[in-house]
């Protein structure tokens, strides 16, 4: 799985001014290390991350990760199917929130 795009975080860019340590560990640990480990493809990591964010109701982070998932090769159709599937496991309201976020992300 070495033929995947290198994953780069944006912590320093987005929150570095207010939370420099959180930005540092976001970029250096979460993205530089965890997201780039070779034993799981970035595409799979994206699907897992999107599912967890939907289940947790984390709409703000979901918007970012839907875009990242597309960059990592997950199609809009697959993301919509994942959201539909999760409606029965994570809850209908969370799926409805997620599909609204997806609609906005896909339209942008």
VEXDREN-2710 file (C-alpha; in Angstrom, 1 decimal):
% VEXDREN-2710
k/r/px/py/pz
1/UNK/0.0/0.0/0.0
2/UNK/2.9/2.3/-0.6
3/UNK/1.3/3.8/-3.8
4/UNK/-1.1/6.0/-1.8
5/UNK/-1.0/9.8/-1.5
6/UNK/0.9/11.1/1.4
7/UNK/-1.5/12.4/4.0
8/UNK/-0.8/15.9/5.3
9/UNK/-2.6/17.6/8.2
10/UNK/-3.6/21.3/8.3
11/UNK/-3.5/21.8/12.1
12/UNK/-0.9/24.4/12.2
13/UNK/-2.6/26.3/9.4
14/UNK/-6.1/26.2/10.9
15/UNK/-5.6/26.3/14.7
16/UNK/-1.9/26.9/15.2
17/UNK/-2.5/30.5/16.3
18/UNK/-4.8/29.5/19.2
19/UNK/-3.8/25.9/20.1
20/UNK/-0.2/25.4/18.9
21/UNK/0.3/22.1/20.8
22/UNK/-3.0/20.6/19.5
23/UNK/-2.0/21.7/16.0
24/UNK/1.4/20.1/16.4
25/UNK/0.2/16.7/17.4
26/UNK/-2.6/16.8/14.8
27/UNK/0.0/17.4/12.1
28/UNK/2.9/15.4/13.4
29/UNK/1.2/12.4/15.1
30/UNK/-2.2/12.0/13.6
31/UNK/-1.4/12.8/10.0
32/UNK/2.3/12.4/9.6
33/UNK/2.4/9.1/11.6
34/UNK/-1.0/7.4/11.9
35/UNK/-2.5/8.4/8.5
36/UNK/0.6/7.4/6.7
37/UNK/1.1/4.0/8.2
38/UNK/1.4/1.4/5.4
39/UNK/-0.8/-1.4/6.7
40/UNK/-4.1/0.4/5.9
41/UNK/-4.8/2.4/2.7
42/UNK/-5.7/6.0/3.0
43/UNK/-9.0/5.2/1.2
44/UNK/-9.9/2.7/4.0
45/UNK/-8.8/5.1/6.7
46/UNK/-11.1/7.7/5.2
47/UNK/-14.1/5.5/5.2
48/UNK/-13.4/4.5/8.8
49/UNK/-13.0/8.1/9.8
50/UNK/-16.1/9.2/8.0
51/UNK/-18.1/6.4/9.7
52/UNK/-16.8/7.3/13.2
53/UNK/-17.5/11.0/12.7
54/UNK/-21.1/10.2/11.5
55/UNK/-21.6/8.0/14.5
56/UNK/-20.3/10.6/16.9
57/UNK/-22.4/13.4/15.3
58/UNK/-19.2/15.4/14.5
59/UNK/-20.6/17.5/11.5
60/UNK/-17.8/20.1/11.4
61/UNK/-15.0/17.5/11.2
62/UNK/-17.2/15.4/8.8
63/UNK/-17.2/18.2/6.2
64/UNK/-13.4/18.2/6.1
65/UNK/-13.1/14.4/6.0
66/UNK/-15.7/13.9/3.3
67/UNK/-13.4/16.1/1.1
68/UNK/-10.4/14.1/2.2
69/UNK/-12.2/10.8/1.5
70/UNK/-12.9/12.0/-2.1
71/UNK/-9.2/13.0/-2.4
72/UNK/-8.3/9.5/-1.2
73/UNK/-10.5/7.8/-3.9
74/UNK/-13.8/7.3/-2.2
75/UNK/-16.6/8.2/-4.6
76/UNK/-19.6/10.4/-3.7
77/UNK/-21.8/7.4/-4.4
78/UNK/-19.9/5.3/-1.9
79/UNK/-20.0/8.0/0.7
80/UNK/-23.8/8.4/0.3
81/UNK/-24.1/4.6/0.6
82/UNK/-22.0/4.6/3.8
83/UNK/-24.2/7.3/5.2
84/UNK/-27.4/5.4/4.3
85/UNK/-25.9/2.2/5.9
86/UNK/-25.0/4.1/9.0
87/UNK/-28.5/5.4/9.5
88/UNK/-29.4/2.0/10.9
89/UNK/-26.3/1.6/13.1
90/UNK/-25.5/5.2/14.2
91/UNK/-29.0/6.6/14.2
92/UNK/-31.4/8.3/11.7
93/UNK/-30.7/11.9/13.0
94/UNK/-27.0/11.5/12.6
95/UNK/-27.4/10.1/9.1
96/UNK/-29.7/13.0/8.2
97/UNK/-27.1/15.5/9.5
98/UNK/-24.3/13.7/7.6
99/UNK/-26.2/13.7/4.3
100/UNK/-26.9/17.4/4.7
101/UNK/-23.2/18.0/5.3
102/UNK/-22.3/15.7/2.3
103/UNK/-24.7/17.6/0.1
104/UNK/-23.0/20.9/0.9
105/UNK/-19.5/19.4/0.5
106/UNK/-20.3/17.8/-2.8
107/UNK/-21.9/21.0/-4.2
108/UNK/-18.8/23.1/-3.3
END
